[in-house]
Amino acid sequence: MASKSLRQTVTLTGILARSEFKLRYAGSALGFLWSVAKPLALFGILYFAFDYILGFGNGIDRYPLQLLLAIVLWTFFSETTLASTSVLVARADMIRKISFPRIVLPLSVGGTAILAMLFNLLAVLVICIIGGAPPTLSWLWLPLIIFELIIFTIGVSLTLAALFVRFRDVGQIWDLGAQLLFYATPIIYPVSLIPEHLRGLVLANPLAQIIQDARLVVIDPTTGTGREDLSTLVQVAPFAITVIVFALGLWIFNRAADRVAEFV
């Protein structure tokens, strides 16, 4: 019975994710290319402001590539969590009329974002090759890093979706929280600029670890992640937090799922 329910959840998630992805770009001249254009536009703005003007990239090998890769990974996390927050309320009519696993809705948002991220990553890898970062065996680690990012993102998304049903302020709080988290993560600045007494705290953030590891395996395997000289606890913390956030998200969502219809 459990395996049948899991297959149903996976099937419905896939159907909704593909439908949403097609509808998002229906009638658009560029179609799914907009999913690539958005992070590229953000990259251009941040690169001009923080490298060309402020010089954050001075002395950093292949800084444009490092910035672009980080933006693609961050875009997946931010867009998925922000969209998942209100997905249950947005699909209130569907929830009231049809019996199906409620978890399908936030998972389908993640599925749509994963498709967009794959297109973006493909473009980034091509740009990396052109920009002087050819494929190496270390690229084989990238799928595992992406899997960790997906697991962490799903955990956060499930928590936000469940809480938003009861507390609508969660949407505004997370909108602000995501902006703060962006600047608290070494995306536009190198780890070397973080004060030493704060470096352990910043790098315990799973997003920081994911972005640094992705840069390491894709762009320059000879560079470090910034965690090498930190304690074992700090090095293990991002992975432990990822597992805890995912498990906690599932637990919170499952507890709230049966009463979703009452509040939407």
Stockholm file with secondary structure:
# STOCKHOLM 1.0

chainA/1-264         MASKSLRQTVTLTGILARSEFKLRYAGSALGFLWSVAKPLALFGILYFAFDYILGFGNGIDRYPLQLLLAIVLWTFFSETTLASTSVLVARADMIRKISFPRIVLPLSVGGTAILAMLFNLLAVLVICIIGGAPPTLSWLWLPLIIFELIIFTIGVSLTLAALFVRFRDVGQIWDLGAQLLFYATPIIYPVSLIPEHLRGLVLANPLAQIIQDARLVVIDPTTGTGREDLSTLVQVAPFAITVIVFALGLWIFNRAADRVAEFV
#=GR chainA/1-264 SS CHHHHHHHHHHHHHHHHHHHHHHHTTTCSSTTHHHHHHHHHHHHHHHIIIIIITCTTTTCTTHHHHHHHHHHHHHHHHHHHHHHHTHHHHTHHHHHHCCSCTTHHHHHHHHHHHHHHHHHHHHHHHHHHHTTCCCCGGGGGHHHHHHHHHHHHHHHHHHHHHHHHHCTHHHHHHHHHHHHHHHHSTTSSCGGGSCHHHHHHHHTSHHHHHHHHHHHHHTCTTSCCSCTTSCHHHHHHHHHHHHHHHHHHHHHHHHHHTTHHHHC
#=GC SS_cons         CHHHHHHHHHHHHHHHHHHHHHHHTTTCSSTTHHHHHHHHHHHHHHHIIIIIITCTTTTCTTHHHHHHHHHHHHHHHHHHHHHHHTHHHHTHHHHHHCCSCTTHHHHHHHHHHHHHHHHHHHHHHHHHHHTTCCCCGGGGGHHHHHHHHHHHHHHHHHHHHHHHHHCTHHHHHHHHHHHHHHHHSTTSSCGGGSCHHHHHHHHTSHHHHHHHHHHHHHTCTTSCCSCTTSCHHHHHHHHHHHHHHHHHHHHHHHHHHTTHHHHC
//
